[in-house]
Amino acid sequence: MAKSDLIKTAIAFLDWEEPWTFASVVLNQLSDDSGDRAIFERIWAEACRSDNWQQADIAKCCDACDSWLKRGFSWLPEEARAQFVRAASYQWK
């Protein structure tokens, strides 16, 4: 997979009325290549790390998550990172 496919797929997710579907929708739209899924799973695991979501203030949690994603996946543009952060925030509500 080209990283651009993952980026486009993450950014294309718009069903925020059902945010819990983010991971499955994005994974379903990626190819069946195990490398594709592995990259997504690494990003998703980092976004959902409990360390990111320990603050009482959700904005601080989102900032922590974004910061970790920016460091670990510097190639991931801001718009795609924001999608992962938003989806992960719903996992911790």
PDB file with one MODEL, atoms N, CA, C and O in Angstrom:
MODEL        1
ATOM      1  N   MET A   1       0.839  -1.189   0.000  1.00  0.00           N
ATOM      2  CA  MET A   1       0.000   0.000   0.000  1.00  0.00           C
ATOM      3  C   MET A   1       0.874   1.239   0.000  1.00  0.00           C
ATOM      4  O   MET A   1       1.932   1.279   0.629  1.00  0.00           O
ATOM      5  N   ALA A   2       0.433   2.190  -0.680  1.00  0.00           N
ATOM      6  CA  ALA A   2       1.059   3.499  -0.578  1.00  0.00           C
ATOM      7  C   ALA A   2       0.491   4.178   0.654  1.00  0.00           C
ATOM      8  O   ALA A   2      -0.702   4.071   0.941  1.00  0.00           O
ATOM      9  N   LYS A   3       1.332   4.861   1.361  1.00  0.00           N
ATOM     10  CA  LYS A   3       0.847   5.585   2.540  1.00  0.00           C
ATOM     11  C   LYS A   3      -0.256   6.556   2.147  1.00  0.00           C
ATOM     12  O   LYS A   3      -1.129   6.875   2.954  1.00  0.00           O
ATOM     13  N   SER A   4      -0.214   7.021   0.913  1.00  0.00           N
ATOM     14  CA  SER A   4      -1.241   7.962   0.466  1.00  0.00           C
ATOM     15  C   SER A   4      -2.628   7.323   0.479  1.00  0.00           C
ATOM     16  O   SER A   4      -3.620   8.016   0.706  1.00  0.00           O
ATOM     17  N   ASP A   5      -2.716   5.997   0.236  1.00  0.00           N
ATOM     18  CA  ASP A   5      -4.008   5.314   0.303  1.00  0.00           C
ATOM     19  C   ASP A   5      -4.565   5.340   1.722  1.00  0.00           C
ATOM     20  O   ASP A   5      -5.752   5.591   1.924  1.00  0.00           O
ATOM     21  N   LEU A   6      -3.714   5.082   2.690  1.00  0.00           N
ATOM     22  CA  LEU A   6      -4.133   5.114   4.088  1.00  0.00           C
ATOM     23  C   LEU A   6      -4.568   6.519   4.478  1.00  0.00           C
ATOM     24  O   LEU A   6      -5.581   6.700   5.154  1.00  0.00           O
ATOM     25  N   ILE A   7      -3.810   7.494   4.056  1.00  0.00           N
ATOM     26  CA  ILE A   7      -4.130   8.886   4.369  1.00  0.00           C
ATOM     27  C   ILE A   7      -5.481   9.261   3.775  1.00  0.00           C
ATOM     28  O   ILE A   7      -6.334   9.812   4.470  1.00  0.00           O
ATOM     29  N   LYS A   8      -5.678   8.970   2.504  1.00  0.00           N
ATOM     30  CA  LYS A   8      -6.947   9.303   1.841  1.00  0.00           C
ATOM     31  C   LYS A   8      -8.123   8.607   2.511  1.00  0.00           C
ATOM     32  O   LYS A   8      -9.181   9.206   2.703  1.00  0.00           O
ATOM     33  N   THR A   9      -7.936   7.352   2.861  1.00  0.00           N
ATOM     34  CA  THR A   9      -9.018   6.577   3.470  1.00  0.00           C
ATOM     35  C   THR A   9      -9.373   7.119   4.847  1.00  0.00           C
ATOM     36  O   THR A   9     -10.553   7.227   5.183  1.00  0.00           O
ATOM     37  N   ALA A  10      -8.376   7.457   5.639  1.00  0.00           N
ATOM     38  CA  ALA A  10      -8.632   8.013   6.980  1.00  0.00           C
ATOM     39  C   ALA A  10      -9.337   9.363   6.879  1.00  0.00           C
ATOM     40  O   ALA A  10     -10.285   9.629   7.617  1.00  0.00           O
ATOM     41  N   ILE A  11      -8.878  10.203   5.974  1.00  0.00           N
ATOM     42  CA  ILE A  11      -9.467  11.525   5.812  1.00  0.00           C
ATOM     43  C   ILE A  11     -10.899  11.425   5.280  1.00  0.00           C
ATOM     44  O   ILE A  11     -11.750  12.249   5.616  1.00  0.00           O
ATOM     45  N   ALA A  12     -11.156  10.429   4.464  1.00  0.00           N
ATOM     46  CA  ALA A  12     -12.474  10.276   3.836  1.00  0.00           C
ATOM     47  C   ALA A  12     -13.565   9.852   4.821  1.00  0.00           C
ATOM     48  O   ALA A  12     -14.750   9.983   4.515  1.00  0.00           O
ATOM     49  N   PHE A  13     -13.187   9.349   5.993  1.00  0.00           N
ATOM     50  CA  PHE A  13     -14.201   8.917   6.962  1.00  0.00           C
ATOM     51  C   PHE A  13     -14.999  10.137   7.429  1.00  0.00           C
ATOM     52  O   PHE A  13     -14.439  11.119   7.915  1.00  0.00           O
ATOM     53  N   LEU A  14     -16.313  10.048   7.270  1.00  0.00           N
ATOM     54  CA  LEU A  14     -17.185  11.163   7.637  1.00  0.00           C
ATOM     55  C   LEU A  14     -18.322  10.766   8.571  1.00  0.00           C
ATOM     56  O   LEU A  14     -19.089  11.630   8.996  1.00  0.00           O
ATOM     57  N   ASP A  15     -18.447   9.519   8.892  1.00  0.00           N
ATOM     58  CA  ASP A  15     -19.594   9.030   9.664  1.00  0.00           C
ATOM     59  C   ASP A  15     -19.378   9.236  11.163  1.00  0.00           C
ATOM     60  O   ASP A  15     -19.286   8.271  11.922  1.00  0.00           O
ATOM     61  N   TRP A  16     -19.299  10.497  11.583  1.00  0.00           N
ATOM     62  CA  TRP A  16     -19.029  10.788  12.987  1.00  0.00           C
ATOM     63  C   TRP A  16     -20.256  10.577  13.876  1.00  0.00           C
ATOM     64  O   TRP A  16     -20.166  10.720  15.095  1.00  0.00           O
ATOM     65  N   GLU A  17     -21.390  10.242  13.281  1.00  0.00           N
ATOM     66  CA  GLU A  17     -22.537   9.834  14.091  1.00  0.00           C
ATOM     67  C   GLU A  17     -22.317   8.419  14.632  1.00  0.00           C
ATOM     68  O   GLU A  17     -22.970   8.003  15.589  1.00  0.00           O
ATOM     69  N   GLU A  18     -21.395   7.690  14.010  1.00  0.00           N
ATOM     70  CA  GLU A  18     -21.012   6.343  14.452  1.00  0.00           C
ATOM     71  C   GLU A  18     -19.482   6.249  14.499  1.00  0.00           C
ATOM     72  O   GLU A  18     -18.879   5.495  13.736  1.00  0.00           O
ATOM     73  N   PRO A  19     -18.863   7.017  15.396  1.00  0.00           N
ATOM     74  CA  PRO A  19     -17.395   7.089  15.415  1.00  0.00           C
ATOM     75  C   PRO A  19     -16.723   5.762  15.739  1.00  0.00           C
ATOM     76  O   PRO A  19     -15.564   5.552  15.379  1.00  0.00           O
ATOM     77  N   TRP A  20     -17.427   4.873  16.407  1.00  0.00           N
ATOM     78  CA  TRP A  20     -16.850   3.575  16.757  1.00  0.00           C
ATOM     79  C   TRP A  20     -16.579   2.726  15.512  1.00  0.00           C
ATOM     80  O   TRP A  20     -15.908   1.698  15.603  1.00  0.00           O
ATOM     81  N   THR A  21     -17.088   3.143  14.360  1.00  0.00           N
ATOM     82  CA  THR A  21     -16.871   2.381  13.129  1.00  0.00           C
ATOM     83  C   THR A  21     -15.613   2.815  12.377  1.00  0.00           C
ATOM     84  O   THR A  21     -15.271   2.217  11.357  1.00  0.00           O
ATOM     85  N   PHE A  22     -14.928   3.836  12.860  1.00  0.00           N
ATOM     86  CA  PHE A  22     -13.759   4.376  12.151  1.00  0.00           C
ATOM     87  C   PHE A  22     -12.767   3.283  11.786  1.00  0.00           C
ATOM     88  O   PHE A  22     -12.422   3.129  10.614  1.00  0.00           O
ATOM     89  N   ALA A  23     -12.310   2.532  12.759  1.00  0.00           N
ATOM     90  CA  ALA A  23     -11.275   1.525  12.499  1.00  0.00           C
ATOM     91  C   ALA A  23     -11.752   0.481  11.494  1.00  0.00           C
ATOM     92  O   ALA A  23     -11.031   0.157  10.551  1.00  0.00           O
ATOM     93  N   SER A  24     -12.939  -0.039  11.683  1.00  0.00           N
ATOM     94  CA  SER A  24     -13.402  -1.087  10.774  1.00  0.00           C
ATOM     95  C   SER A  24     -13.650  -0.549   9.367  1.00  0.00           C
ATOM     96  O   SER A  24     -13.361  -1.238   8.388  1.00  0.00           O
ATOM     97  N   VAL A  25     -14.177   0.659   9.250  1.00  0.00           N
ATOM     98  CA  VAL A  25     -14.427   1.244   7.931  1.00  0.00           C
ATOM     99  C   VAL A  25     -13.114   1.471   7.193  1.00  0.00           C
ATOM    100  O   VAL A  25     -12.989   1.119   6.020  1.00  0.00           O
ATOM    101  N   VAL A  26     -12.143   2.053   7.871  1.00  0.00           N
ATOM    102  CA  VAL A  26     -10.859   2.316   7.227  1.00  0.00           C
ATOM    103  C   VAL A  26     -10.191   0.998   6.842  1.00  0.00           C
ATOM    104  O   VAL A  26      -9.702   0.860   5.721  1.00  0.00           O
ATOM    105  N   LEU A  27     -10.165   0.038   7.748  1.00  0.00           N
ATOM    106  CA  LEU A  27      -9.557  -1.255   7.429  1.00  0.00           C
ATOM    107  C   LEU A  27     -10.252  -1.934   6.258  1.00  0.00           C
ATOM    108  O   LEU A  27      -9.581  -2.519   5.408  1.00  0.00           O
ATOM    109  N   ASN A  28     -11.562  -1.872   6.191  1.00  0.00           N
ATOM    110  CA  ASN A  28     -12.305  -2.498   5.099  1.00  0.00           C
ATOM    111  C   ASN A  28     -12.007  -1.851   3.750  1.00  0.00           C
ATOM    112  O   ASN A  28     -12.097  -2.505   2.711  1.00  0.00           O
ATOM    113  N   GLN A  29     -11.656  -0.583   3.767  1.00  0.00           N
ATOM    114  CA  GLN A  29     -11.379   0.117   2.519  1.00  0.00           C
ATOM    115  C   GLN A  29      -9.935  -0.026   2.062  1.00  0.00           C
ATOM    116  O   GLN A  29      -9.609   0.303   0.922  1.00  0.00           O
ATOM    117  N   LEU A  30      -9.069  -0.513   2.943  1.00  0.00           N
ATOM    118  CA  LEU A  30      -7.684  -0.749   2.558  1.00  0.00           C
ATOM    119  C   LEU A  30      -7.593  -2.086   1.848  1.00  0.00           C
ATOM    120  O   LEU A  30      -8.484  -2.925   1.978  1.00  0.00           O
ATOM    121  N   SER A  31      -6.541  -2.284   1.113  1.00  0.00           N
ATOM    122  CA  SER A  31      -6.370  -3.561   0.427  1.00  0.00           C
ATOM    123  C   SER A  31      -6.155  -4.669   1.453  1.00  0.00           C
ATOM    124  O   SER A  31      -5.961  -4.404   2.640  1.00  0.00           O
ATOM    125  N   ASP A  32      -6.193  -5.900   0.985  1.00  0.00           N
ATOM    126  CA  ASP A  32      -6.013  -7.046   1.874  1.00  0.00           C
ATOM    127  C   ASP A  32      -4.548  -7.301   2.216  1.00  0.00           C
ATOM    128  O   ASP A  32      -4.243  -8.236   2.956  1.00  0.00           O
ATOM    129  N   ASP A  33      -3.664  -6.504   1.702  1.00  0.00           N
ATOM    130  CA  ASP A  33      -2.241  -6.658   1.977  1.00  0.00           C
ATOM    131  C   ASP A  33      -1.979  -6.506   3.475  1.00  0.00           C
ATOM    132  O   ASP A  33      -2.423  -5.539   4.095  1.00  0.00           O
ATOM    133  N   SER A  34      -1.271  -7.447   4.038  1.00  0.00           N
ATOM    134  CA  SER A  34      -1.025  -7.410   5.485  1.00  0.00           C
ATOM    135  C   SER A  34      -0.208  -6.181   5.891  1.00  0.00           C
ATOM    136  O   SER A  34      -0.325  -5.709   7.022  1.00  0.00           O
ATOM    137  N   GLY A  35       0.602  -5.669   4.995  1.00  0.00           N
ATOM    138  CA  GLY A  35       1.369  -4.463   5.290  1.00  0.00           C
ATOM    139  C   GLY A  35       0.473  -3.254   5.494  1.00  0.00           C
ATOM    140  O   GLY A  35       0.724  -2.420   6.364  1.00  0.00           O
ATOM    141  N   ASP A  36      -0.573  -3.165   4.683  1.00  0.00           N
ATOM    142  CA  ASP A  36      -1.549  -2.077   4.810  1.00  0.00           C
ATOM    143  C   ASP A  36      -2.162  -2.088   6.202  1.00  0.00           C
ATOM    144  O   ASP A  36      -2.200  -1.074   6.900  1.00  0.00           O
ATOM    145  N   ARG A  37      -2.626  -3.231   6.570  1.00  0.00           N
ATOM    146  CA  ARG A  37      -3.303  -3.384   7.861  1.00  0.00           C
ATOM    147  C   ARG A  37      -2.334  -3.168   9.020  1.00  0.00           C
ATOM    148  O   ARG A  37      -2.708  -2.605  10.049  1.00  0.00           O
ATOM    149  N   ALA A  38      -1.109  -3.609   8.856  1.00  0.00           N
ATOM    150  CA  ALA A  38      -0.112  -3.449   9.924  1.00  0.00           C
ATOM    151  C   ALA A  38       0.172  -1.978  10.197  1.00  0.00           C
ATOM    152  O   ALA A  38       0.263  -1.566  11.353  1.00  0.00           O
ATOM    153  N   ILE A  39       0.312  -1.187   9.139  1.00  0.00           N
ATOM    154  CA  ILE A  39       0.555   0.247   9.322  1.00  0.00           C
ATOM    155  C   ILE A  39      -0.633   0.895  10.022  1.00  0.00           C
ATOM    156  O   ILE A  39      -0.463   1.668  10.965  1.00  0.00           O
ATOM    157  N   PHE A  40      -1.842   0.574   9.552  1.00  0.00           N
ATOM    158  CA  PHE A  40      -3.029   1.134  10.194  1.00  0.00           C
ATOM    159  C   PHE A  40      -3.070   0.734  11.666  1.00  0.00           C
ATOM    160  O   PHE A  40      -3.298   1.580  12.531  1.00  0.00           O
ATOM    161  N   GLU A  41      -2.852  -0.535  11.954  1.00  0.00           N
ATOM    162  CA  GLU A  41      -2.924  -1.031  13.335  1.00  0.00           C
ATOM    163  C   GLU A  41      -1.901  -0.351  14.228  1.00  0.00           C
ATOM    164  O   GLU A  41      -2.188  -0.079  15.394  1.00  0.00           O
ATOM    165  N   ARG A  42      -0.712  -0.071  13.704  1.00  0.00           N
ATOM    166  CA  ARG A  42       0.307   0.619  14.511  1.00  0.00           C
ATOM    167  C   ARG A  42      -0.148   2.043  14.844  1.00  0.00           C
ATOM    168  O   ARG A  42       0.002   2.497  15.979  1.00  0.00           O
ATOM    169  N   ILE A  43      -0.696   2.736  13.863  1.00  0.00           N
ATOM    170  CA  ILE A  43      -1.176   4.100  14.108  1.00  0.00           C
ATOM    171  C   ILE A  43      -2.343   4.070  15.098  1.00  0.00           C
ATOM    172  O   ILE A  43      -2.381   4.856  16.045  1.00  0.00           O
ATOM    173  N   TRP A  44      -3.278   3.171  14.877  1.00  0.00           N
ATOM    174  CA  TRP A  44      -4.470   3.077  15.722  1.00  0.00           C
ATOM    175  C   TRP A  44      -4.088   2.726  17.150  1.00  0.00           C
ATOM    176  O   TRP A  44      -4.639   3.293  18.093  1.00  0.00           O
ATOM    177  N   ALA A  45      -3.158   1.805  17.322  1.00  0.00           N
ATOM    178  CA  ALA A  45      -2.710   1.423  18.670  1.00  0.00           C
ATOM    179  C   ALA A  45      -2.076   2.616  19.379  1.00  0.00           C
ATOM    180  O   ALA A  45      -2.307   2.830  20.569  1.00  0.00           O
ATOM    181  N   GLU A  46      -1.293   3.376  18.663  1.00  0.00           N
ATOM    182  CA  GLU A  46      -0.663   4.562  19.257  1.00  0.00           C
ATOM    183  C   GLU A  46      -1.714   5.601  19.626  1.00  0.00           C
ATOM    184  O   GLU A  46      -1.640   6.210  20.693  1.00  0.00           O
ATOM    185  N   ALA A  47      -2.689   5.803  18.749  1.00  0.00           N
ATOM    186  CA  ALA A  47      -3.743   6.791  19.018  1.00  0.00           C
ATOM    187  C   ALA A  47      -4.568   6.402  20.242  1.00  0.00           C
ATOM    188  O   ALA A  47      -5.020   7.271  20.987  1.00  0.00           O
ATOM    189  N   CYS A  48      -4.764   5.115  20.448  1.00  0.00           N
ATOM    190  CA  CYS A  48      -5.615   4.633  21.542  1.00  0.00           C
ATOM    191  C   CYS A  48      -4.845   4.295  22.819  1.00  0.00           C
ATOM    192  O   CYS A  48      -5.436   3.810  23.784  1.00  0.00           O
ATOM    193  N   ARG A  49      -3.543   4.544  22.834  1.00  0.00           N
ATOM    194  CA  ARG A  49      -2.745   4.266  24.034  1.00  0.00           C
ATOM    195  C   ARG A  49      -3.344   4.953  25.252  1.00  0.00           C
ATOM    196  O   ARG A  49      -3.706   6.129  25.197  1.00  0.00           O
ATOM    197  N   SER A  50      -3.444   4.230  26.326  1.00  0.00           N
ATOM    198  CA  SER A  50      -4.059   4.798  27.530  1.00  0.00           C
ATOM    199  C   SER A  50      -3.297   6.013  28.053  1.00  0.00           C
ATOM    200  O   SER A  50      -3.901   6.901  28.656  1.00  0.00           O
ATOM    201  N   ASP A  51      -1.998   6.068  27.838  1.00  0.00           N
ATOM    202  CA  ASP A  51      -1.211   7.225  28.284  1.00  0.00           C
ATOM    203  C   ASP A  51      -1.728   8.535  27.688  1.00  0.00           C
ATOM    204  O   ASP A  51      -1.607   9.594  28.303  1.00  0.00           O
ATOM    205  N   ASN A  52      -2.297   8.455  26.503  1.00  0.00           N
ATOM    206  CA  ASN A  52      -2.805   9.657  25.843  1.00  0.00           C
ATOM    207  C   ASN A  52      -4.084  10.182  26.482  1.00  0.00           C
ATOM    208  O   ASN A  52      -4.419  11.355  26.317  1.00  0.00           O
ATOM    209  N   TRP A  53      -4.789   9.345  27.196  1.00  0.00           N
ATOM    210  CA  TRP A  53      -6.152   9.664  27.604  1.00  0.00           C
ATOM    211  C   TRP A  53      -6.336   9.677  29.121  1.00  0.00           C
ATOM    212  O   TRP A  53      -7.417   9.341  29.606  1.00  0.00           O
ATOM    213  N   GLN A  54      -5.317  10.054  29.873  1.00  0.00           N
ATOM    214  CA  GLN A  54      -5.370  10.045  31.328  1.00  0.00           C
ATOM    215  C   GLN A  54      -5.767  11.376  31.949  1.00  0.00           C
ATOM    216  O   GLN A  54      -6.084  11.427  33.137  1.00  0.00           O
ATOM    217  N   GLN A  55      -5.756  12.452  31.174  1.00  0.00           N
ATOM    218  CA  GLN A  55      -6.102  13.774  31.696  1.00  0.00           C
ATOM    219  C   GLN A  55      -7.620  13.917  31.810  1.00  0.00           C
ATOM    220  O   GLN A  55      -8.367  13.254  31.090  1.00  0.00           O
ATOM    221  N   ALA A  56      -8.055  14.759  32.690  1.00  0.00           N
ATOM    222  CA  ALA A  56      -9.492  15.037  32.811  1.00  0.00           C
ATOM    223  C   ALA A  56      -9.973  15.917  31.661  1.00  0.00           C
ATOM    224  O   ALA A  56     -11.130  15.832  31.248  1.00  0.00           O
ATOM    225  N   ASP A  57      -9.100  16.742  31.157  1.00  0.00           N
ATOM    226  CA  ASP A  57      -9.422  17.671  30.077  1.00  0.00           C
ATOM    227  C   ASP A  57      -9.226  16.964  28.731  1.00  0.00           C
ATOM    228  O   ASP A  57      -8.102  16.612  28.372  1.00  0.00           O
ATOM    229  N   ILE A  58     -10.314  16.758  27.992  1.00  0.00           N
ATOM    230  CA  ILE A  58     -10.258  16.029  26.726  1.00  0.00           C
ATOM    231  C   ILE A  58      -9.365  16.734  25.710  1.00  0.00           C
ATOM    232  O   ILE A  58      -8.724  16.075  24.892  1.00  0.00           O
ATOM    233  N   ALA A  59      -9.314  18.064  25.752  1.00  0.00           N
ATOM    234  CA  ALA A  59      -8.457  18.802  24.821  1.00  0.00           C
ATOM    235  C   ALA A  59      -6.985  18.467  25.063  1.00  0.00           C
ATOM    236  O   ALA A  59      -6.217  18.322  24.112  1.00  0.00           O
ATOM    237  N   LYS A  60      -6.592  18.345  26.326  1.00  0.00           N
ATOM    238  CA  LYS A  60      -5.212  17.968  26.646  1.00  0.00           C
ATOM    239  C   LYS A  60      -4.926  16.548  26.194  1.00  0.00           C
ATOM    240  O   LYS A  60      -3.829  16.249  25.724  1.00  0.00           O
ATOM    241  N   CYS A  61      -5.903  15.681  26.336  1.00  0.00           N
ATOM    242  CA  CYS A  61      -5.747  14.297  25.880  1.00  0.00           C
ATOM    243  C   CYS A  61      -5.555  14.260  24.370  1.00  0.00           C
ATOM    244  O   CYS A  61      -4.678  13.557  23.865  1.00  0.00           O
ATOM    245  N   CYS A  62      -6.366  15.008  23.662  1.00  0.00           N
ATOM    246  CA  CYS A  62      -6.253  15.054  22.206  1.00  0.00           C
ATOM    247  C   CYS A  62      -4.899  15.619  21.777  1.00  0.00           C
ATOM    248  O   CYS A  62      -4.292  15.136  20.821  1.00  0.00           O
ATOM    249  N   ASP A  63      -4.431  16.643  22.489  1.00  0.00           N
ATOM    250  CA  ASP A  63      -3.113  17.212  22.193  1.00  0.00           C
ATOM    251  C   ASP A  63      -2.010  16.181  22.418  1.00  0.00           C
ATOM    252  O   ASP A  63      -1.076  16.078  21.622  1.00  0.00           O
ATOM    253  N   ALA A  64      -2.124  15.420  23.507  1.00  0.00           N
ATOM    254  CA  ALA A  64      -1.123  14.379  23.790  1.00  0.00           C
ATOM    255  C   ALA A  64      -1.122  13.322  22.697  1.00  0.00           C
ATOM    256  O   ALA A  64      -0.063  12.907  22.226  1.00  0.00           O
ATOM    257  N   CYS A  65      -2.293  12.896  22.302  1.00  0.00           N
ATOM    258  CA  CYS A  65      -2.421  11.900  21.245  1.00  0.00           C
ATOM    259  C   CYS A  65      -1.830  12.421  19.943  1.00  0.00           C
ATOM    260  O   CYS A  65      -1.059  11.721  19.286  1.00  0.00           O
ATOM    261  N   ASP A  66      -2.180  13.627  19.572  1.00  0.00           N
ATOM    262  CA  ASP A  66      -1.659  14.217  18.341  1.00  0.00           C
ATOM    263  C   ASP A  66      -0.138  14.316  18.380  1.00  0.00           C
ATOM    264  O   ASP A  66       0.535  14.049  17.385  1.00  0.00           O
ATOM    265  N   SER A  67       0.389  14.694  19.514  1.00  0.00           N
ATOM    266  CA  SER A  67       1.836  14.835  19.662  1.00  0.00           C
ATOM    267  C   SER A  67       2.550  13.494  19.459  1.00  0.00           C
ATOM    268  O   SER A  67       3.567  13.426  18.768  1.00  0.00           O
ATOM    269  N   TRP A  68       2.013  12.433  20.062  1.00  0.00           N
ATOM    270  CA  TRP A  68       2.604  11.105  19.894  1.00  0.00           C
ATOM    271  C   TRP A  68       2.516  10.648  18.446  1.00  0.00           C
ATOM    272  O   TRP A  68       3.470  10.076  17.918  1.00  0.00           O
ATOM    273  N   LEU A  69       1.393  10.892  17.804  1.00  0.00           N
ATOM    274  CA  LEU A  69       1.251  10.495  16.402  1.00  0.00           C
ATOM    275  C   LEU A  69       2.210  11.279  15.513  1.00  0.00           C
ATOM    276  O   LEU A  69       2.800  10.726  14.585  1.00  0.00           O
ATOM    277  N   LYS A  70       2.362  12.565  15.801  1.00  0.00           N
ATOM    278  CA  LYS A  70       3.269  13.397  15.009  1.00  0.00           C
ATOM    279  C   LYS A  70       4.704  12.895  15.113  1.00  0.00           C
ATOM    280  O   LYS A  70       5.431  12.869  14.120  1.00  0.00           O
ATOM    281  N   ARG A  71       5.110  12.496  16.314  1.00  0.00           N
ATOM    282  CA  ARG A  71       6.471  11.983  16.502  1.00  0.00           C
ATOM    283  C   ARG A  71       6.664  10.611  15.877  1.00  0.00           C
ATOM    284  O   ARG A  71       7.678  10.350  15.231  1.00  0.00           O
ATOM    285  N   GLY A  72       5.687   9.741  16.075  1.00  0.00           N
ATOM    286  CA  GLY A  72       5.835   8.365  15.606  1.00  0.00           C
ATOM    287  C   GLY A  72       5.567   8.160  14.125  1.00  0.00           C
ATOM    288  O   GLY A  72       6.073   7.215  13.520  1.00  0.00           O
ATOM    289  N   PHE A  73       4.772   9.046  13.545  1.00  0.00           N
ATOM    290  CA  PHE A  73       4.373   8.913  12.145  1.00  0.00           C
ATOM    291  C   PHE A  73       4.458  10.294  11.489  1.00  0.00           C
ATOM    292  O   PHE A  73       3.450  10.879  11.093  1.00  0.00           O
ATOM    293  N   SER A  74       5.678  10.788  11.388  1.00  0.00           N
ATOM    294  CA  SER A  74       5.891  12.157  10.905  1.00  0.00           C
ATOM    295  C   SER A  74       5.361  12.366   9.488  1.00  0.00           C
ATOM    296  O   SER A  74       5.100  13.502   9.091  1.00  0.00           O
ATOM    297  N   TRP A  75       5.202  11.316   8.741  1.00  0.00           N
ATOM    298  CA  TRP A  75       4.688  11.395   7.370  1.00  0.00           C
ATOM    299  C   TRP A  75       3.166  11.573   7.324  1.00  0.00           C
ATOM    300  O   TRP A  75       2.611  11.892   6.272  1.00  0.00           O
ATOM    301  N   LEU A  76       2.495  11.369   8.457  1.00  0.00           N
ATOM    302  CA  LEU A  76       1.038  11.446   8.508  1.00  0.00           C
ATOM    303  C   LEU A  76       0.624  12.920   8.591  1.00  0.00           C
ATOM    304  O   LEU A  76       0.950  13.585   9.575  1.00  0.00           O
ATOM    305  N   PRO A  77      -0.086  13.446   7.585  1.00  0.00           N
ATOM    306  CA  PRO A  77      -0.445  14.871   7.610  1.00  0.00           C
ATOM    307  C   PRO A  77      -1.437  15.201   8.720  1.00  0.00           C
ATOM    308  O   PRO A  77      -2.117  14.329   9.259  1.00  0.00           O
ATOM    309  N   GLU A  78      -1.494  16.458   9.032  1.00  0.00           N
ATOM    310  CA  GLU A  78      -2.320  16.936  10.141  1.00  0.00           C
ATOM    311  C   GLU A  78      -3.781  16.508  10.011  1.00  0.00           C
ATOM    312  O   GLU A  78      -4.394  16.102  10.999  1.00  0.00           O
ATOM    313  N   GLU A  79      -4.337  16.592   8.826  1.00  0.00           N
ATOM    314  CA  GLU A  79      -5.749  16.244   8.636  1.00  0.00           C
ATOM    315  C   GLU A  79      -6.012  14.765   8.938  1.00  0.00           C
ATOM    316  O   GLU A  79      -7.037  14.425   9.529  1.00  0.00           O
ATOM    317  N   ALA A  80      -5.101  13.901   8.540  1.00  0.00           N
ATOM    318  CA  ALA A  80      -5.249  12.474   8.833  1.00  0.00           C
ATOM    319  C   ALA A  80      -5.036  12.207  10.321  1.00  0.00           C
ATOM    320  O   ALA A  80      -5.762  11.413  10.920  1.00  0.00           O
ATOM    321  N   ARG A  81      -4.040  12.868  10.921  1.00  0.00           N
ATOM    322  CA  ARG A  81      -3.822  12.713  12.369  1.00  0.00           C
ATOM    323  C   ARG A  81      -5.059  13.119  13.130  1.00  0.00           C
ATOM    324  O   ARG A  81      -5.445  12.459  14.095  1.00  0.00           O
ATOM    325  N   ALA A  82      -5.686  14.203  12.705  1.00  0.00           N
ATOM    326  CA  ALA A  82      -6.888  14.689  13.388  1.00  0.00           C
ATOM    327  C   ALA A  82      -8.002  13.644  13.347  1.00  0.00           C
ATOM    328  O   ALA A  82      -8.757  13.508  14.309  1.00  0.00           O
ATOM    329  N   GLN A  83      -8.109  12.919  12.261  1.00  0.00           N
ATOM    330  CA  GLN A  83      -9.125  11.871  12.154  1.00  0.00           C
ATOM    331  C   GLN A  83      -8.851  10.759  13.164  1.00  0.00           C
ATOM    332  O   GLN A  83      -9.766  10.295  13.845  1.00  0.00           O
ATOM    333  N   PHE A  84      -7.590  10.331  13.260  1.00  0.00           N
ATOM    334  CA  PHE A  84      -7.226   9.293  14.223  1.00  0.00           C
ATOM    335  C   PHE A  84      -7.464   9.774  15.654  1.00  0.00           C
ATOM    336  O   PHE A  84      -7.986   9.029  16.484  1.00  0.00           O
ATOM    337  N   VAL A  85      -7.083  11.010  15.939  1.00  0.00           N
ATOM    338  CA  VAL A  85      -7.283  11.564  17.283  1.00  0.00           C
ATOM    339  C   VAL A  85      -8.764  11.620  17.620  1.00  0.00           C
ATOM    340  O   VAL A  85      -9.173  11.226  18.712  1.00  0.00           O
ATOM    341  N   ARG A  86      -9.554  12.100  16.700  1.00  0.00           N
ATOM    342  CA  ARG A  86     -10.995  12.211  16.953  1.00  0.00           C
ATOM    343  C   ARG A  86     -11.612  10.841  17.200  1.00  0.00           C
ATOM    344  O   ARG A  86     -12.384  10.661  18.142  1.00  0.00           O
ATOM    345  N   ALA A  87     -11.274   9.889  16.362  1.00  0.00           N
ATOM    346  CA  ALA A  87     -11.824   8.541  16.524  1.00  0.00           C
ATOM    347  C   ALA A  87     -11.375   7.916  17.845  1.00  0.00           C
ATOM    348  O   ALA A  87     -12.171   7.284  18.538  1.00  0.00           O
ATOM    349  N   ALA A  88     -10.111   8.093  18.187  1.00  0.00           N
ATOM    350  CA  ALA A  88      -9.609   7.529  19.441  1.00  0.00           C
ATOM    351  C   ALA A  88     -10.270   8.190  20.653  1.00  0.00           C
ATOM    352  O   ALA A  88     -10.505   7.535  21.669  1.00  0.00           O
ATOM    353  N   SER A  89     -10.566   9.471  20.544  1.00  0.00           N
ATOM    354  CA  SER A  89     -11.200  10.165  21.667  1.00  0.00           C
ATOM    355  C   SER A  89     -12.558   9.540  22.006  1.00  0.00           C
ATOM    356  O   SER A  89     -12.946   9.473  23.173  1.00  0.00           O
ATOM    357  N   TYR A  90     -13.267   9.089  20.986  1.00  0.00           N
ATOM    358  CA  TYR A  90     -14.563   8.427  21.227  1.00  0.00           C
ATOM    359  C   TYR A  90     -14.373   7.087  21.919  1.00  0.00           C
ATOM    360  O   TYR A  90     -15.255   6.635  22.648  1.00  0.00           O
ATOM    361  N   GLN A  91     -13.236   6.451  21.698  1.00  0.00           N
ATOM    362  CA  GLN A  91     -12.964   5.161  22.369  1.00  0.00           C
ATOM    363  C   GLN A  91     -12.824   5.356  23.873  1.00  0.00           C
ATOM    364  O   GLN A  91     -13.086   4.445  24.658  1.00  0.00           O
ATOM    365  N   TRP A  92     -12.405   6.564  24.262  1.00  0.00           N
ATOM    366  CA  TRP A  92     -12.116   6.830  25.681  1.00  0.00           C
ATOM    367  C   TRP A  92     -13.207   7.620  26.371  1.00  0.00           C
ATOM    368  O   TRP A  92     -13.074   7.912  27.560  1.00  0.00           O
ATOM    369  N   LYS A  93     -14.290   7.983  25.678  1.00  0.00           N
ATOM    370  CA  LYS A  93     -15.378   8.725  26.324  1.00  0.00           C
ATOM    371  C   LYS A  93     -16.157   7.824  27.239  1.00  0.00           C
ATOM    372  O   LYS A  93     -17.114   8.267  27.873  1.00  0.00           O
TER     373      LYS A  93
ENDMDL
END
